[in-house]
Amino acid sequence: MAPVSIKGLKKRFGSLEVVKGIDIDIADGEFVVLVGPSGCGKSTLLRMLAGLENISDGEIRIGSKVVNDLPPKDRDIAMVFQNYALYPHMKVADNMGFSLKLKKMSKADIAPRVDRAADILGLRQLLDRYPRQLSGGQRQRVAMGRAIVRAPQVFLFDEPLSNLDAKLRVAMRAEIKALHQKLKTTTVYVTHDQIEAMTMADKIVVMRDGVVEQIGTPLELYDRPANLFVAGFIGSPSMNQIRGTVRGGAFETTGGVCLPLSGAPKTADGRVAIYGARPEHFMLSDDGLPAEVTVVEPTGSETHVMANLGTTPVVCVFRERIRAMPGDTIRIAPLPEAAHLFDADSGRAIRAA
Amino acid sequence: MKPDATVRIFLLFGIAVTAVLIILPAIQAIVLSFQSVNSFVVAGEWAGLANYRRILGMPEFWRDLWTGTCYAVCTVALQVVLGIGSALILHAPIRGQALFRAIAILPYILPTVVVAISFQWMLDGNVGIVTHWLKALGISNFVWSDSSFAAFATVVGVSVWMWTPFVTICVLASLQTIPDELYAAARVDGAGPFQSFRHVTLPGIRDVLVVVVLLRGIWMFNKFDVIWLMTQGGPLGGTEHLPVLSYHMAFRLYDIGGGAAVATLSLILLTVALVVFFRRFPIET
């Protein structure tokens, strides 16, 4: 186990800069998730950590060692790939022990380490099989086993669950998290799925276009997004973003609807801004604002309602089962203390100092 | 029309063509091998195993079997090694990749007769460019067709030059099916370039290689045109192998039964070799 420190990291492909100066500190044993839309540079960053991509500028430290110029095998890392990257002609046990074999470790030394990893992951019965004889979830587990066997300082995961079906993904998510709690190895995990990020991470790094938009715990990002991008990216369904003007401590939408605010800084008065309200922060209330229902989506545990607040479309999530039909009018009230305010130009959060 | 009927019609057509062009002539050849025939007009007489007894007693048969085996083994081995090497080069992301790939397959699409004549000119003892170069290096009066070994090396060289692109194309296609992630995983696991080749590339192209070696083996063992065009088996039988022997006996000496027996023996030997090969290298599914 080791801390990882990334300073001023840049990656250029020719004149194209895909990672534009990134600083991240990862504590010993921490589970950090890099999340962002495709093309944001998160996978490139991970590959730079692994040593699979050269570093154009900046510094990566694993433990106390600068690893910029070290080949992957000398960085004391292990990586789990999206497509598992198991060697198709090797049995599970040989796949798991391959890195040790390359280190010229004897068979007698390799076997117990493979067995221990297999026990941790429940792979005992599969050790003599070939990858093609395994299901997607089992292959994923073998890929993790291959990482565990090396007992590395850092685990790197590159979208490891993308190829699994929805149910299995949820199960493996929990399994990886449990594994991390057991092994306590520093982990960097790349995904484009914000739910994976929220559920697994100690710390989330939200990236876009090669820069870090925000770093924080899952709930910090959810409750206090630094900007519109993070606000929109984290949470599902997405936060409603409503354009308008701050006026006298409240918010007036461009459609003329007045939304309550609490604790907006005085300096914000008169500014054109974006009002952010999470879908679950709308309450059904008799003295709420009238909204015309357009779509109702019952999920069982909750009800998603799309409605027009004046001319502004909003998405609300209610724990109750409501019987509204498209065309009905419901009365909804946003929770003022849960409302967010963002500058319309920069997209940055406007907060009382 | 039912799809079943369509399938049957195509299948029947294929079987008919195969039967007329391959199976019937093969049966005919096998029948001929048991006959004493010395004319293409008059029917032969049943001779039992006489042809076989005669041929197995001929030193030329054993010499030609050995020559043919050496020729097949040398050409296939060189084609495979050079084919893998050139495929690896053409697989690398280099500028002008498409152009190099197009150039690389050129020898394969040339007619054999053109290649054979071109090389004969280049190696000609008076005006050939190779002779010229050899003179410049101080080796004069070297006539390639005078020496058995030189002639053998030449037919091997020309065959390798001509058919390596087949291996290159097959291996190149197969290289493209190996995911990059596997190479990344191997690097993380600590594999160097040689180990990556040994543990990722080779297993990745193995099945294609098995088929390629098999096909090239059959083709090179039966290859007639290059040798016939360049040396006709000479000098002094130095490049003569079973197909040339069979042709020679049947069409030059009008010993048609004997020629057919050579061809039949050749077929049996090749079949045995293929069975052994498949036992040793089964194609994994």
Interface residues (C-beta under 8 A of the other chain):
Chain A: R47 A50 G51 L52 P71 P72 K73 I77 A78 M79 F81 Q82 N83 A85 L86 Y87 P88 H89 M90 F98 S99 L102 K103 R146
Chain B: P179 E181 L182 A184 A185 A186 R187 V188 D189 G190 A191 Q195 H199 V200 P203 G204 R206
